């Protein structure tokens, strides 16, 4: 079992998305994040080019960018955003 943590910016992004997207999509997004506890690299996830981060598809057009720390059994959510080119720019 992995522990899921959020960077402060990712937490704000998630809460802001909850105000703008349909409730059903938001529930799918939250379920995708919760699923990272048991499967930190779910089927279909990809590593973001030239970074240590992984991209997870969630809620149709949304992406979760996270870093998996296997030694610590931890998943750190870096960004939660709608799928777009800027989603992957300026990652920490």
ROVEXTOR-885602 format. One record per residue: residue in one letter; x, y, z of N, C-alpha, C, O in turn. Coordinates in nm, 2 decimals, m for minus. Atoms other than C-alpha are relative to their C-alpha. Last residue first. Layout:
<r 'a'; <X; Y; Z>; <X; Y; Z>; <X; Y; Z>; <X; Y; Z>>
...
//
This chain:
<r 'x'; <m0.11; m0.03; m0.09>; <0.93; 2.10; m1.06>; <0.11; m0.10; m0.02>; <0.21; m0.10; 0.05>>
<r 'x'; <0.01; 0.09; m0.11>; <0.72; 2.07; m1.38>; <0.12; 0.02; 0.09>; <0.23; 0.05; 0.05>>
<r 'x'; <m0.03; m0.06; m0.13>; <0.73; 2.38; m1.59>; <m0.03; m0.09; 0.12>; <m0.07; m0.05; 0.22>>
<r 'x'; <m0.11; m0.10; 0.00>; <0.56; 2.23; m1.89>; <0.02; 0.05; 0.14>; <m0.08; 0.06; 0.22>>
<r 'x'; <m0.13; 0.06; m0.02>; <0.36; 1.91; m1.87>; <0.12; 0.09; 0.00>; <0.23; 0.05; 0.02>>
<r 'x'; <0.01; 0.08; m0.12>; <0.01; 2.05; m1.83>; <0.14; m0.06; 0.04>; <0.17; m0.08; 0.15>>
<r 'x'; <m0.05; m0.07; m0.12>; <0.10; 2.32; m2.07>; <0.00; m0.08; 0.12>; <0.07; m0.05; 0.22>>
<r 'x'; <m0.15; 0.00; 0.01>; <0.05; 2.08; m2.37>; <0.06; 0.07; 0.13>; <0.16; 0.03; 0.18>>
<r 'x'; <m0.04; m0.10; 0.09>; <m0.31; 2.01; m2.27>; <0.15; 0.00; 0.00>; <0.21; m0.06; 0.09>>
<r 'x'; <m0.10; 0.03; 0.10>; <m0.51; 1.75; m2.09>; <0.03; 0.11; m0.09>; <m0.06; 0.15; m0.17>>
<r 'x'; <0.06; 0.05; 0.13>; <m0.71; 1.91; m1.81>; <0.12; m0.03; m0.10>; <0.22; 0.04; m0.10>>
<r 'x'; <0.04; m0.10; 0.10>; <m0.51; 1.94; m1.49>; <m0.07; m0.07; m0.12>; <m0.06; m0.19; m0.14>>
<r 'x'; <0.13; 0.05; 0.04>; <m0.40; 1.77; m1.17>; <m0.06; 0.10; m0.09>; <m0.09; 0.21; m0.05>>
<r 'x'; <0.09; m0.08; 0.08>; <m0.03; 1.83; m1.10>; <m0.13; m0.08; m0.03>; <m0.12; m0.20; m0.06>>
<r 'x'; <m0.07; m0.12; 0.03>; <0.25; 1.70; m0.87>; <m0.10; 0.10; m0.07>; <m0.10; 0.22; m0.04>>
<r 'x'; <0.07; m0.06; 0.11>; <0.08; 1.42; m0.69>; <0.05; 0.14; m0.03>; <0.05; 0.22; 0.06>>
<r 'x'; <0.01; m0.15; m0.02>; <0.34; 1.25; m0.47>; <m0.07; 0.06; m0.13>; <m0.02; 0.05; m0.24>>
<r 'x'; <0.04; m0.06; 0.12>; <0.30; 0.87; m0.45>; <m0.02; 0.15; 0.02>; <m0.11; 0.18; 0.10>>
<r 'x'; <0.07; m0.13; 0.01>; <0.48; 0.71; m0.16>; <m0.03; 0.04; m0.14>; <0.06; 0.02; m0.23>>
<r 'x'; <0.14; 0.04; 0.02>; <0.60; 0.36; m0.06>; <m0.09; 0.12; m0.01>; <m0.19; 0.13; 0.06>>
<r 'x'; <0.08; m0.05; m0.11>; <0.92; 0.52; 0.07>; <m0.14; m0.04; m0.01>; <m0.22; m0.01; 0.08>>
<r 'x'; <m0.07; 0.03; m0.12>; <1.16; 0.31; m0.15>; <m0.08; 0.05; 0.12>; <m0.08; m0.01; 0.23>>
<r 'x'; <0.01; 0.14; m0.04>; <0.91; 0.31; m0.43>; <0.06; m0.03; 0.13>; <0.01; m0.10; 0.21>>
<r 'x'; <m0.12; 0.02; m0.09>; <0.88; 0.69; m0.46>; <m0.01; m0.14; 0.06>; <m0.07; m0.16; 0.16>>
<r 'x'; <0.02; 0.12; m0.08>; <0.63; 0.74; m0.75>; <0.14; m0.02; 0.07>; <0.24; m0.03; 0.01>>
<r 'x'; <m0.13; 0.06; m0.02>; <0.61; 1.10; m0.88>; <m0.02; m0.12; 0.09>; <m0.08; m0.11; 0.20>>
<r 'x'; <m0.05; 0.03; m0.13>; <0.28; 1.22; m1.01>; <0.14; m0.06; 0.00>; <0.19; m0.10; m0.11>>
<r 'x'; <m0.14; 0.02; 0.02>; <0.10; 1.39; m1.30>; <0.06; m0.02; 0.14>; <0.03; 0.05; 0.24>>
<r 'x'; <m0.07; m0.01; m0.14>; <m0.27; 1.33; m1.29>; <0.15; m0.02; m0.03>; <0.19; m0.12; m0.08>>
<r 'x'; <m0.12; 0.08; m0.02>; <m0.44; 1.40; m1.63>; <0.05; 0.03; 0.15>; <0.03; 0.14; 0.20>>
<r 'x'; <m0.08; m0.06; m0.11>; <m0.79; 1.51; m1.73>; <0.12; m0.09; 0.02>; <0.12; m0.21; m0.01>>
<r 'x'; <m0.10; m0.09; 0.06>; <m0.98; 1.46; m2.06>; <0.10; 0.06; 0.11>; <0.16; 0.16; 0.08>>
<r 'x'; <0.01; m0.03; 0.14>; <m1.19; 1.15; m1.98>; <0.11; 0.09; m0.05>; <0.20; 0.04; m0.12>>
<r 'x'; <0.12; m0.09; 0.03>; <m1.19; 1.15; m1.60>; <m0.01; 0.05; m0.14>; <m0.02; 0.17; m0.16>>
<r 'x'; <0.11; 0.01; m0.10>; <m0.84; 1.02; m1.54>; <m0.11; 0.09; m0.05>; <m0.09; 0.19; m0.11>>
<r 'x'; <0.12; m0.05; 0.06>; <m0.53; 0.94; m1.75>; <m0.11; m0.02; 0.10>; <m0.12; m0.12; 0.17>>
<r 'x'; <0.11; 0.09; m0.01>; <m0.22; 0.90; m1.54>; <m0.12; 0.06; m0.06>; <m0.16; 0.17; m0.02>>
<r 'x'; <0.13; m0.07; 0.04>; <0.11; 1.07; m1.63>; <m0.11; m0.11; 0.01>; <m0.09; m0.22; m0.05>>
<r 'x'; <0.09; 0.08; 0.08>; <0.43; 0.96; m1.45>; <m0.13; 0.08; m0.03>; <m0.17; 0.16; 0.05>>
<r 'x'; <0.15; 0.00; m0.03>; <0.71; 1.18; m1.33>; <m0.07; m0.09; m0.09>; <m0.03; m0.12; m0.20>>
<r 'x'; <0.03; 0.12; m0.08>; <1.09; 1.12; m1.32>; <m0.15; m0.02; 0.03>; <m0.19; m0.10; 0.11>>
<r 'x'; <0.03; m0.04; m0.14>; <1.13; 1.37; m1.61>; <m0.01; m0.13; 0.08>; <m0.03; m0.24; 0.02>>
<r 'x'; <m0.11; m0.08; m0.07>; <1.28; 1.36; m1.96>; <m0.03; 0.04; 0.14>; <0.03; 0.14; 0.19>>
<r 'x'; <m0.13; 0.00; 0.07>; <0.96; 1.25; m2.13>; <0.10; 0.09; 0.08>; <0.06; 0.20; 0.12>>
<r 'x'; <m0.01; m0.13; 0.07>; <0.66; 1.21; m1.89>; <0.15; 0.01; m0.05>; <0.24; m0.01; 0.03>>
<r 'x'; <m0.10; m0.09; m0.06>; <0.65; 0.84; m1.79>; <0.00; 0.12; m0.09>; <0.01; 0.11; m0.21>>
<r 'x'; <m0.12; m0.02; 0.08>; <0.33; 0.67; m1.91>; <0.09; 0.09; 0.08>; <0.05; 0.18; 0.15>>
<r 'x'; <m0.07; m0.12; m0.04>; <0.02; 0.53; m1.74>; <0.13; 0.00; m0.07>; <0.19; m0.10; m0.11>>
<r 'x'; <0.01; m0.11; 0.09>; <m0.19; 0.29; m1.94>; <0.07; 0.13; 0.05>; <0.08; 0.23; m0.03>>
<r 'x'; <m0.01; 0.03; 0.14>; <m0.23; 0.03; m1.67>; <m0.03; 0.12; m0.08>; <m0.13; 0.20; m0.06>>
<r 'x'; <0.11; 0.08; 0.06>; <m0.19; 0.18; m1.33>; <0.02; m0.02; m0.15>; <0.10; 0.04; m0.21>>
<r 'x'; <m0.02; m0.01; 0.14>; <0.15; 0.28; m1.19>; <m0.11; m0.08; m0.07>; <m0.08; m0.19; m0.12>>
<r 'x'; <m0.06; m0.13; 0.03>; <0.09; 0.35; m0.82>; <0.03; 0.03; m0.15>; <0.04; 0.14; m0.19>>
<r 'x'; <m0.07; 0.02; 0.13>; <m0.15; 0.06; m0.79>; <0.06; 0.13; m0.04>; <m0.01; 0.21; m0.11>>
<r 'x'; <m0.03; 0.14; 0.02>; <m0.29; 0.02; m0.44>; <0.08; m0.03; m0.13>; <0.15; m0.13; m0.13>>
<r 'x'; <m0.04; 0.07; m0.13>; <m0.28; 0.37; m0.32>; <0.04; m0.14; m0.02>; <0.14; m0.19; 0.03>>
<r 'x'; <m0.15; 0.00; m0.01>; <m0.29; 0.51; m0.67>; <0.05; m0.06; 0.12>; <0.17; m0.09; 0.13>>
<r 'x'; <m0.05; 0.13; 0.06>; <m0.66; 0.39; m0.69>; <0.16; 0.00; 0.00>; <0.22; m0.11; 0.00>>
<r 'x'; <0.00; 0.10; m0.11>; <m0.75; 0.69; m0.46>; <0.06; m0.14; m0.05>; <0.11; m0.21; 0.03>>
<r 'x'; <m0.10; m0.04; m0.10>; <m0.63; 0.93; m0.73>; <0.00; m0.10; 0.11>; <0.11; m0.15; 0.16>>
<r 'x'; <m0.12; 0.03; 0.07>; <m0.84; 0.75; m1.00>; <0.12; 0.04; 0.10>; <0.22; m0.04; 0.10>>
<r 'x'; <m0.02; 0.14; 0.00>; <m1.14; 0.76; m0.77>; <0.13; m0.04; m0.06>; <0.20; m0.14; m0.01>>
<r 'x'; <m0.03; 0.04; m0.14>; <m1.10; 1.13; m0.72>; <0.02; m0.15; 0.02>; <0.11; m0.19; 0.09>>
<r 'x'; <m0.14; m0.06; m0.03>; <m1.09; 1.19; m1.09>; <0.04; m0.04; 0.14>; <0.16; m0.08; 0.16>>
<r 'x'; <m0.09; 0.09; 0.07>; <m1.40; 0.96; m1.14>; <0.15; 0.04; 0.02>; <0.23; m0.04; 0.04>>
<r 'x'; <m0.01; 0.12; m0.08>; <m1.58; 1.16; m0.87>; <0.09; m0.10; m0.07>; <0.16; m0.18; 0.00>>
<r 'x'; <m0.08; m0.02; m0.12>; <m1.49; 1.48; m1.05>; <0.01; m0.12; 0.09>; <0.12; m0.15; 0.15>>
<r 'x'; <m0.15; 0.00; 0.04>; <m1.62; 1.35; m1.38>; <0.09; 0.02; 0.12>; <0.19; m0.04; 0.13>>
<r 'x'; <m0.03; 0.13; 0.03>; <m1.96; 1.27; m1.21>; <0.15; m0.02; m0.05>; <0.21; m0.11; m0.01>>
<r 'x'; <m0.03; 0.08; m0.12>; <m1.97; 1.61; m1.04>; <0.04; m0.15; m0.04>; <0.12; m0.21; 0.03>>
<r 'x'; <0.12; 0.08; m0.05>; <m1.94; 1.79; m1.37>; <0.04; m0.09; 0.11>; <0.14; m0.15; 0.12>>
<r 'x'; <0.03; 0.11; 0.08>; <m1.63; 2.02; m1.38>; <m0.12; m0.07; 0.05>; <m0.16; m0.06; 0.16>>
<r 'x'; <0.03; m0.02; 0.14>; <m1.58; 2.37; m1.26>; <m0.04; m0.12; m0.09>; <m0.10; m0.10; m0.19>>
<r 'x'; <0.10; m0.11; 0.01>; <m1.59; 2.37; m0.88>; <m0.05; 0.02; m0.15>; <m0.16; 0.07; m0.18>>
<r 'x'; <0.13; 0.04; m0.06>; <m1.42; 2.04; m0.84>; <m0.11; 0.10; m0.02>; <m0.23; 0.06; m0.02>>
<r 'x'; <0.07; 0.08; 0.10>; <m1.15; 2.16; m1.08>; <m0.13; m0.05; 0.05>; <m0.23; m0.06; m0.03>>
<r 'x'; <0.05; m0.09; 0.10>; <m1.06; 2.43; m0.83>; <m0.07; m0.08; m0.11>; <m0.18; m0.03; m0.16>>
<r 'x'; <0.11; m0.06; m0.06>; <m1.02; 2.17; m0.55>; <m0.07; 0.10; m0.10>; <m0.19; 0.11; m0.11>>
<r 'x'; <0.10; 0.09; m0.01>; <m0.79; 1.96; m0.77>; <m0.13; 0.06; 0.06>; <m0.24; 0.04; 0.01>>
<r 'x'; <0.05; 0.03; 0.14>; <m0.58; 2.25; m0.88>; <m0.12; m0.09; 0.01>; <m0.22; m0.08; m0.05>>
<r 'x'; <0.08; m0.11; 0.05>; <m0.54; 2.37; m0.52>; <m0.07; m0.03; m0.13>; <m0.18; 0.00; m0.16>>
<r 'x'; <0.12; 0.01; m0.08>; <m0.42; 2.02; m0.41>; <m0.10; 0.12; m0.04>; <m0.22; 0.10; m0.05>>
<r 'x'; <0.08; 0.11; 0.05>; <m0.18; 2.01; m0.70>; <m0.13; 0.00; 0.08>; <m0.24; m0.03; 0.02>>
<r 'x'; <0.06; m0.04; 0.12>; <m0.04; 2.35; m0.60>; <m0.09; m0.10; m0.06>; <m0.20; m0.07; m0.11>>
<r 'x'; <0.11; m0.10; m0.03>; <0.01; 2.24; m0.24>; <m0.06; 0.04; m0.13>; <m0.19; 0.06; m0.13>>
<r 'x'; <m0.07; m0.13; m0.01>; <0.20; 1.92; m0.35>; <m0.11; 0.11; 0.02>; <m0.22; 0.08; m0.03>>
<r 'x'; <0.02; m0.11; 0.10>; <m0.02; 1.63; m0.28>; <0.10; 0.11; 0.03>; <0.12; 0.15; 0.14>>
<r 'x'; <m0.02; m0.13; m0.05>; <0.05; 1.30; m0.09>; <m0.02; 0.10; m0.12>; <0.00; 0.07; m0.23>>
<r 'x'; <0.02; m0.11; 0.10>; <m0.07; 0.95; m0.16>; <0.01; 0.14; 0.07>; <m0.06; 0.16; 0.16>>
<r 'x'; <0.06; m0.12; m0.05>; <0.06; 0.67; 0.06>; <0.00; 0.11; m0.11>; <0.10; 0.13; m0.18>>
<r 'x'; <m0.07; m0.13; 0.01>; <0.13; 0.34; m0.10>; <m0.08; 0.11; 0.06>; <m0.20; 0.10; 0.08>>
<r 'x'; <0.08; m0.12; 0.00>; <0.00; 0.00; 0.00>; <0.09; 0.12; 0.00>; <0.18; 0.14; 0.08>>
//
